């Protein structure tokens, strides 16, 4: 049996192997990282994904079912397990990652002293979605949570480790939501939507620029950055 620390390094390896395969072997479009049904798993990850392991030792390339719940990076333990709490999921953490790291939006932290605790499960609010709706009745929470949680709830059919499930506390999980005015039905549709979001390629181009130049983008560089991002988005 492996420890959870071991699982973290396995999850990281899966995501790195997929990135290397798409970039160096396939020369693939960046957006494929979010929509592909190819991944690399060992026996432990295969068990979590409920697919047959193809090798006893180490990692091997597999194709996940095209009609299954997972696609691309958002189906990886490295995303689902890292952006969760030790014993539960977190729509806020998952949505925050998508908004801040992939779409380069700035989500302000909650006001100092605000009670950020989400209500416990009850007979009237069994799923996280129902409990968050209660939480969002507080106007000081609603603005930011509407941006993060409605996206993060799209991944609620994956538990805090990344195992697929359809119920929480005996109630059906509803993963449907909207991303910037577009409706999605589940995590697979949400992944496709993020992949094709104009903010994704602009955000990635800006992030790569910051890493390459070793500084945050300055005002005088914005016009040039927009041209680079537009070329990147249209260039496949």
TORZA-959705 format. One line per field, with one value per residue: x, y, z of N, C-alpha, C in turn; residue number from 0. Coordinates in steps of 0.05 Angstrom, whole numbers. Atoms other than C-alpha are relative to their C-alpha. Example, Ala and Ser with C-alpha at 12.3 -4.5 7.8 and 13.67 -1.06 7.14 Angstrom:
<nodes>
n.px [18, -16]
n.py [-24, -24]
n.pz [0, -1]
ca.px [246, 273]
ca.py [-90, -21]
ca.pz [156, 143]
c.px [18, -15]
c.py [24, 22]
c.pz [0, 14]
pos [0, 1]
</nodes>
This chain:
<nodes>
n.px [17, -16, 9, 11, -23, -8, 21, -6, -21, 10, 18, -17, -13, 20, 5, -25, -3, 19, -10, -23, 10, 15, -18, -24, 6, 23, 0, 29, 11, 2, 27, 2, -7, 25, 22, -9, 7, -25, -16, -21, 7, -10, 22, 16, 17, 20, 21, 16, 15, 17, -7, -20, -28, -12, -27, -2, -20, -4, 22, 5, 20, 27, 22, 24, 25, 8, 26, -4, 2, -26, -15, -22, -12, 20, 7, -23, -2, -17, 18, 23, -8, -16, 18, 22, -7, -8, 22, 23, -6, 2, 7, -13, -28, -1, 8, -20, -22, 8, 3, -25, -24, 4, 13, -14, 17, -8, 22, -10, 4, 23, -5, -11, 20, 24, 2, 0, 8, 24, 18, -2, 21, 25, 21, 9, -23, -18, -23, -15, 13, 22, -11, -12, 22, 6, -24, 0, 22, -14, -10, -29, -13, 12, -13, -23, 8, 14, -20, -16, 13, 17, -19, -10, 21, -1, -18, 9, 4, -25, -3, -25, -23, 3, 17, 25, 24, 23, 16, -13, 19, 25, 14, -13, -17, 6, -25, 5, -5, -6, -26, 1, 24, 5, 9, -12, 15, -17, -28, -10, 8, -14, -28, 1, 5, -25, -20, 7, 5, -20, -17, -21, -25, -12, -12, -24, -20, -9, -16, -25, -16, -11, -21, -22, -14, -6, 14, 28, 5, 4, 20, -10, -3, 27, 8, -15, 9, 26, -6, -12, 21, 19, -14, -1, 28, 8, -20, 3]
n.py [-24, -24, -22, -22, -15, 15, -6, -26, 2, 15, -18, -20, 14, 3, -26, -7, 18, -8, -25, 6, 15, -18, -21, 10, 23, -6, -28, -5, -25, -3, 6, 30, 7, 0, 15, 26, 23, 15, -7, 19, 8, 25, 16, -16, -20, 15, 8, -24, -8, 23, 11, 22, -7, 14, 10, 5, -19, -26, -13, 7, -17, 12, -17, 1, 2, -26, -8, 0, -26, -15, -7, -18, -7, -3, 26, 11, -3, -23, -23, 5, 6, -22, -22, 11, 2, 27, 20, -8, -16, -29, -14, -26, 3, 9, -23, -21, 8, -4, -28, -16, 11, 7, -22, -24, -19, -5, 3, -11, 17, -8, -22, 9, 5, 13, 29, 13, 28, 8, 16, 29, 14, 3, 13, -18, -8, 24, -2, -25, -21, -11, -14, -25, -19, -13, -17, -24, -19, -23, -17, -5, 24, 8, -9, 16, 28, 4, 4, 24, 24, 11, 15, 23, 21, 18, 24, 12, 29, 12, -6, -14, 15, 2, 22, -8, 8, -14, -8, -9, 3, 12, -18, -2, -23, -14, -14, -20, -27, -18, -13, -25, -2, 24, 22, 26, 21, 16, -7, 3, -24, -23, 1, -9, -29, -13, 3, -18, -26, -18, -8, 20, -4, -25, 4, 16, -16, -20, 14, 8, -25, -8, 19, -3, -26, -2, -23, -3, -18, -28, -13, -5, 25, 13, 1, 21, 26, 7, 10, 27, 18, 4, 18, 27, 11, 7, 15, 29]
n.pz [0, 1, -16, 16, 10, 25, 20, 11, 20, 23, 14, 14, 22, 21, 14, 15, 23, 20, 12, 17, 23, 18, 11, 14, 18, 18, 9, -1, -9, -29, -9, -3, -28, -16, 13, 9, -16, -5, -23, -8, -27, -12, -11, -20, 14, 15, -19, -6, 24, 5, 26, -4, 2, 23, -7, -29, -11, 14, 14, 28, 14, 3, 10, -17, 16, 11, -12, -29, -13, -1, 24, -3, -25, -21, -10, -14, -29, -7, -2, -17, -28, -11, -5, -17, -29, -6, -2, 16, 24, -3, 25, 0, 8, 28, 17, -3, 17, 28, 5, -4, 13, 29, 14, -10, -14, -27, -19, -25, -23, -16, -20, -26, -20, 11, -5, 26, -4, 16, -18, 0, 14, -15, 15, 21, 16, -2, 18, -3, 16, -16, -24, 9, 6, -25, -6, 18, -7, -12, 23, -1, 11, 26, 24, 8, 2, 25, 21, -4, -8, 22, 17, -16, -3, 24, -6, -25, 2, -8, -29, -7, 11, 29, 7, 11, -15, 10, -23, -25, -23, 10, 19, 26, 5, 26, 7, 20, -8, 22, 0, 15, 17, 16, -17, 2, -14, -18, 1, 28, 15, -12, 9, 27, -1, -8, 22, 22, -11, 10, -22, -6, 16, -8, -26, 3, 14, -19, -20, 13, 3, -26, -6, 19, -4, -28, -13, 6, 22, -7, 17, 27, 15, 3, 28, 13, -12, 12, 27, -4, -9, 23, 19, -14, 0, 27, 14, -4]
ca.px [0, 27, 23, -13, 56, 74, 8, 27, 91, 55, 2, 56, 91, 26, 15, 88, 88, 25, 53, 118, 81, 35, 91, 150, 119, 55, 71, -1, -43, -41, -116, -107, -79, -150, -189, -146, -167, -94, -57, -2, -18, 12, -28, -48, -73, -108, -146, -168, -190, -225, -189, -146, -72, -31, 35, 53, 112, 118, 76, 44, 4, -71, -133, -190, -261, -284, -352, -323, -324, -250, -214, -146, -112, -177, -187, -119, -108, -55, -111, -170, -132, -86, -144, -186, -187, -157, -225, -270, -273, -268, -306, -274, -202, -215, -251, -199, -144, -182, -197, -129, -78, -111, -153, -109, -166, -152, -199, -192, -184, -244, -251, -213, -254, -306, -331, -313, -338, -387, -449, -447, -487, -560, -625, -641, -570, -535, -490, -435, -473, -534, -490, -453, -519, -534, -464, -474, -536, -486, -473, -401, -387, -430, -389, -324, -357, -401, -337, -301, -351, -397, -336, -308, -375, -367, -315, -359, -369, -296, -283, -224, -177, -204, -248, -311, -378, -449, -477, -458, -492, -544, -563, -548, -491, -509, -444, -479, -462, -441, -373, -377, -447, -439, -474, -438, -468, -408, -333, -320, -360, -327, -257, -276, -301, -238, -195, -231, -238, -203, -176, -136, -88, -79, -65, -15, 20, 25, 51, 103, 125, 134, 175, 217, 232, 236, 188, 114, 84, 87, 37, 81, 84, 8, -4, 52, 28, -42, -13, 28, -33, -77, -25, -19, -95, -102, -40, -63]
ca.py [0, 69, 130, 193, 226, 172, 187, 260, 243, 193, 245, 296, 245, 230, 303, 315, 253, 276, 346, 318, 270, 324, 376, 334, 271, 299, 373, 382, 444, 469, 460, 384, 383, 395, 351, 290, 220, 197, 194, 156, 114, 63, 11, 59, 113, 62, 37, 109, 120, 52, 28, -35, -26, -43, -55, -84, -36, 38, 80, 64, 103, 89, 115, 132, 118, 174, 172, 169, 226, 246, 285, 317, 351, 365, 290, 281, 268, 323, 374, 342, 318, 379, 429, 397, 390, 330, 297, 332, 367, 442, 476, 541, 516, 481, 541, 589, 550, 552, 626, 651, 604, 587, 649, 700, 731, 763, 739, 781, 745, 745, 807, 801, 770, 740, 671, 629, 563, 527, 498, 425, 374, 373, 340, 402, 412, 345, 362, 414, 452, 459, 479, 531, 561, 574, 603, 650, 681, 725, 784, 792, 721, 718, 760, 720, 653, 662, 667, 608, 559, 553, 532, 487, 452, 425, 377, 355, 285, 273, 267, 297, 244, 244, 183, 188, 187, 208, 218, 255, 236, 197, 257, 262, 309, 361, 383, 430, 504, 564, 592, 665, 659, 590, 529, 463, 397, 363, 364, 339, 396, 445, 422, 433, 503, 522, 495, 541, 601, 662, 678, 612, 625, 697, 676, 622, 669, 722, 671, 644, 715, 729, 665, 678, 751, 740, 798, 812, 844, 920, 969, 987, 914, 901, 918, 873, 818, 822, 812, 752, 722, 732, 698, 641, 632, 631, 592, 523]
ca.pz [0, -18, 27, 5, -2, -54, -89, -96, -132, -176, -194, -211, -255, -293, -310, -330, -374, -409, -420, -448, -494, -522, -531, -554, -585, -615, -624, -602, -592, -520, -515, -523, -452, -427, -475, -490, -469, -467, -401, -365, -304, -257, -219, -163, -210, -254, -192, -176, -248, -248, -311, -321, -307, -369, -333, -265, -255, -270, -317, -384, -435, -435, -470, -423, -448, -495, -461, -391, -340, -346, -399, -398, -340, -302, -295, -262, -188, -191, -203, -166, -104, -96, -100, -45, 31, 66, 76, 26, -41, -50, -106, -84, -90, -156, -185, -158, -194, -260, -254, -228, -259, -326, -341, -303, -265, -198, -143, -80, -13, 35, 80, 146, 201, 154, 174, 113, 142, 96, 132, 152, 113, 134, 112, 70, 43, 31, -28, -28, -82, -36, 24, -17, -40, 33, 43, -17, 13, 51, 3, 28, 3, -60, -109, -107, -94, -155, -197, -166, -139, -200, -240, -184, -175, -246, -216, -157, -186, -166, -91, -53, -80, -151, -149, -191, -155, -172, -102, -38, 28, -13, -57, -131, -149, -202, -237, -286, -286, -327, -346, -367, -396, -428, -398, -384, -362, -329, -321, -392, -422, -374, -395, -468, -450, -413, -470, -519, -473, -504, -435, -432, -490, -469, -397, -418, -466, -411, -360, -409, -424, -349, -340, -402, -386, -311, -296, -291, -352, -349, -378, -437, -458, -459, -532, -555, -508, -538, -608, -584, -549, -611, -656, -605, -601, -677, -693, -670]
c.px [18, -12, -11, 23, 10, -20, 5, 22, -9, -18, 16, 13, -20, -3, 24, 3, -20, 9, 23, -9, -14, 19, 21, -6, -21, 1, -29, -7, -2, -27, -5, 5, -25, -22, 8, -11, 24, 11, 19, -5, 17, -23, -17, -19, -22, -23, -18, -18, -19, 4, 21, 29, 13, 28, 1, 19, 0, -25, -3, -21, -26, -18, -24, -24, -9, -27, 1, 0, 25, 9, 22, 8, -21, -10, 22, -2, 16, -17, -22, 8, 15, -19, -25, 10, 8, -22, -24, 9, 0, -6, 14, 29, 3, -7, 20, 24, -6, 0, 27, 23, -4, -13, 11, -18, 10, -24, 10, -5, -25, 7, 9, -23, -26, 0, -3, -9, -26, -18, 4, -23, -25, -21, -9, 23, 21, 25, 14, -13, -23, 11, 13, -21, -9, 21, -1, -23, 12, 12, 30, 15, -7, 17, 23, -8, -15, 21, 15, -16, -17, 17, 9, -20, -3, 16, -10, -5, 27, 5, 28, 25, 0, -15, -27, -23, -24, -18, 17, -21, -28, -15, 16, 16, -7, 25, -5, 5, 4, 28, -3, -22, -5, -6, 17, -15, 16, 29, 12, -7, 14, 29, 1, -3, 24, 21, -4, -6, 22, 20, 23, 25, 13, 14, 26, 22, 12, 18, 27, 18, 13, 23, 25, 16, 7, -12, -30, -4, -5, -19, 9, 3, -28, -8, 14, -9, -26, 4, 10, -22, -20, 12, 0, -27, -7, 18, 0, 21]
c.py [25, 21, 22, 17, -13, 7, 27, 0, -15, 18, 21, -13, -4, 25, 8, -18, 7, 25, -5, -14, 19, 21, -12, -23, 8, 28, 11, 29, 0, -9, -30, -9, -2, -19, -29, -23, -18, 9, -22, -8, -24, -14, 16, 20, -14, -9, 24, 7, -23, -10, -22, 12, -16, -10, -4, 21, 26, 10, -10, 18, -15, 19, -4, -1, 28, 9, 1, 29, 17, 8, 19, 5, 2, -27, -13, 4, 25, 26, -5, -4, 24, 23, -11, 1, -29, -21, 7, 14, 29, 13, 26, -3, -8, 23, 23, -6, 6, 30, 15, -10, -5, 23, 27, 21, 4, -1, 10, -20, 9, 23, -12, -4, -13, -30, -14, -29, -5, -17, -30, -12, -3, -14, 17, 8, -22, 3, 26, 23, 13, 16, 26, 21, 15, 20, 26, 19, 24, 17, 4, -24, -4, 8, -17, -29, -6, -5, -26, -25, -12, -15, -26, -22, -18, -25, -15, -30, -14, 8, 13, -13, 0, -24, 10, -10, 16, 10, 10, -1, -10, 18, 1, 26, 12, 16, 22, 28, 18, 11, 25, 0, -25, -23, -25, -20, -15, 8, -3, 24, 25, 1, 10, 31, 16, -1, 21, 29, 19, 9, -20, 6, 26, -3, -16, 15, 21, -13, -9, 24, 8, -19, 5, 25, 5, 26, -1, 19, 28, 13, 5, -24, -12, -3, -22, -28, -9, -12, -29, -20, -6, -19, -28, -13, -10, -19, -30, -11]
c.pz [0, 18, -19, -11, -26, -22, -13, -21, -25, -17, -16, -25, -23, -17, -16, -24, -22, -15, -20, -26, -20, -13, -18, -20, -21, -12, 0, 8, 30, 11, 4, 28, 17, -11, -8, 17, 5, 27, 6, 29, 8, 13, 19, -14, -16, 18, 6, -23, -9, -29, 5, -2, -23, 5, 30, 14, -16, -14, -28, -11, -3, -14, 18, -18, -10, 11, 30, 11, -2, -28, 7, 29, 23, 11, 17, 30, 7, 1, 22, 29, 12, 7, 14, 29, 6, 0, -17, -25, 7, -27, -1, -9, -29, -19, 1, -18, -29, -6, 1, -17, -30, -15, 10, 11, 28, 18, 27, 23, 16, 19, 27, 20, -10, 7, -27, 1, -16, 19, -3, -17, 18, -18, -24, -19, 2, -17, 5, -15, 16, 24, -9, -8, 25, 7, -17, 4, 15, -22, 0, -11, -30, -24, -9, -3, -26, -23, 2, 2, -23, -20, 15, 4, -24, 4, 24, -2, 5, 29, 5, -9, -31, -10, -10, 17, -12, 22, 23, 22, -10, -20, -26, -3, -27, -7, -21, 10, -24, 3, -18, -21, -16, 19, -5, 17, 20, -5, -28, -17, 10, -10, -29, -1, 8, -22, -22, 10, -10, 22, 5, -16, 7, 27, -3, -14, 19, 21, -12, -4, 27, 8, -17, 5, 29, 13, -7, -23, 9, -20, -28, -18, -7, -29, -15, 9, -13, -28, 2, 7, -23, -20, 12, -2, -28, -14, 4, 19]
pos [0, 1, 2, 3, 4, 5, 6, 7, 8, 9, 10, 11, 12, 13, 14, 15, 16, 17, 18, 19, 20, 21, 22, 23, 24, 25, 26, 27, 28, 29, 30, 31, 32, 33, 34, 35, 36, 37, 38, 39, 40, 41, 42, 43, 44, 45, 46, 47, 48, 49, 50, 51, 52, 53, 54, 55, 56, 57, 58, 59, 60, 61, 62, 63, 64, 65, 66, 67, 68, 69, 70, 71, 72, 73, 74, 75, 76, 77, 78, 79, 80, 81, 82, 83, 84, 85, 86, 87, 88, 89, 90, 91, 92, 93, 94, 95, 96, 97, 98, 99, 100, 101, 102, 103, 104, 105, 106, 107, 108, 109, 110, 111, 112, 113, 114, 115, 116, 117, 118, 119, 120, 121, 122, 123, 124, 125, 126, 127, 128, 129, 130, 131, 132, 133, 134, 135, 136, 137, 138, 139, 140, 141, 142, 143, 144, 145, 146, 147, 148, 149, 150, 151, 152, 153, 154, 155, 156, 157, 158, 159, 160, 161, 162, 163, 164, 165, 166, 167, 168, 169, 170, 171, 172, 173, 174, 175, 176, 177, 178, 179, 180, 181, 182, 183, 184, 185, 186, 187, 188, 189, 190, 191, 192, 193, 194, 195, 196, 197, 198, 199, 200, 201, 202, 203, 204, 205, 206, 207, 208, 209, 210, 211, 212, 213, 214, 215, 216, 217, 218, 219, 220, 221, 222, 223, 224, 225, 226, 227, 228, 229, 230, 231, 232, 233, 234, 235]
</nodes>
